[in-house]
Amino acid sequence: MDTQKLLDRALRLDNLNAEEGLFLFEKVSTSDLMFVANELRKKHVPNNKVTWIIDRNANTTNVCNANCKFCNFFRIPGHKEAYITTIEEYTKKINETIRYGGEQLLLQGGHHPDLGLDFYCNLFRQIKTK
């Protein structure tokens, strides 16, 4: 496959198939892909307005029993480094986020076997009031 022809096709908004996309992913430099992506963005957003928001990820807990092979974050239930984030800690994180211009709090965390739906409903209710 010809790299430049594929990039030119992408710039003309021609659809590439999965094989061609994979080829570009594996063979083209990140800077070249970034250039093409930015050119495509300019075509799709003609006023050239780029926006973003400041947000923060907050972990509900690091206790997890999912055993994902890629995760180096989790701790098993009862581990000495296990934690569940408290509402006081969330309050501090929310205030810091707002102080830095943040607009969004993202919650993520492990699959804690002892935390049920009531825990999360109550947590979300409390956080929302903050």
N, C-alpha and C positions, 0 to 999 in steps of 0.2 A: 504494500500500500504506500502511496505517496503522501507523506505528511503534509506538505504544503497544499496539495490539492484538497485534502480533507479539511484543513483549516480554512481555505478559501471557500469551500462549500458551506462550512458552518457560518462564515461571515455573510454569505448570501442567503442565510436562513434556510438552506437545504437541509432536510432531515438526514441524519446519519443513522445507520443501523447499529445494533449493539456491538457487533464485531468491530466496526470502525471506531466507535466510542471507546471500546476497550483498548484498541491499538493506540489511540491518542493518549489515553490515560497512562499506558505503560511506556510509550516511546517519546512523548513530547515533554519538554521542560515545563516546570511549573510556571515560570515567567511567561512563556509563550501562551500557555493556556489562560493565564490571567489576562494577558493582553486581549486575546480573542473574547474572553468573557466580558471584559470591560467595553469592548467595541459593541458587542451584542446588547449590553445594558444600555448604551447610548442610543441604540436604535429603538429599543423598547421604552425608554424613558427619555423622550426628546428634550424635555426642559432641563435635563442633566441634574435633576434634584435627587440627591442620595441622602437617605435618612437612616438613623439608627436610634436605639434607645439604650439607656443604661439599665441593666438589670443585675440581679444577684441570684446565684444558686445557693440554696440553703438545704442542708441534708437533714432529713427528719431523724434518721438513725443510721448507724453503720451495721446494725445487727441484721443478718440476712441468712436465710437458709436455701436460697435459690441455687447456690454453687455454680454460678456462671464462670466459665473457664478463663475469661479475660479480666475478671475483676480482682484487683489487689486492695480494694477498699474495705470489704466486708469483714466483720468479726462474727464468730459463732455466738449463739446465745450463751450468756454467762461469762464470756471472755472479759479479762480485766480491762481491756481498752474499749469495750462496748459502751455506746452512749445512745441516749434519746435526747434530742434537743428540747430544752425547756422553753416555755413561753417568754421567760425573762431573756433568754438568749436570742429568741426571735425578735423581741422588742429592740434589743441592742442592734441586731443586724438590719432591721427595718429602718431605724433611726440613722444608722450609718449610710445606708443606701440612699435615703432621702437627702441627707447632707451632701452627698456627692452628685446629686441630680438624678438619682435613679427613679424609675417609674414602675418597676416590676420585680416581684419576688417569685422565683421559681423554686418549687419544692421537689426534692428527689430524695431517694434513700433506699435502704435495703428492705427486704421482705421479712419484717420482724414477725415471728410466728405468734407472739403474744399481743400484738396490736391489732385490734379489729376495726370495723367500720365506725363504731362509736368514737373511738380515739381520734380518728382522722376527721370526722365530722365536727367534733368539738374543737380540735386544733384549728381547722380551717375557719370556723366561726370566730374563734378568738383572734386569729391573725387578721381576718378581715376587719375586725373592729379597730385594729392598730392602724 
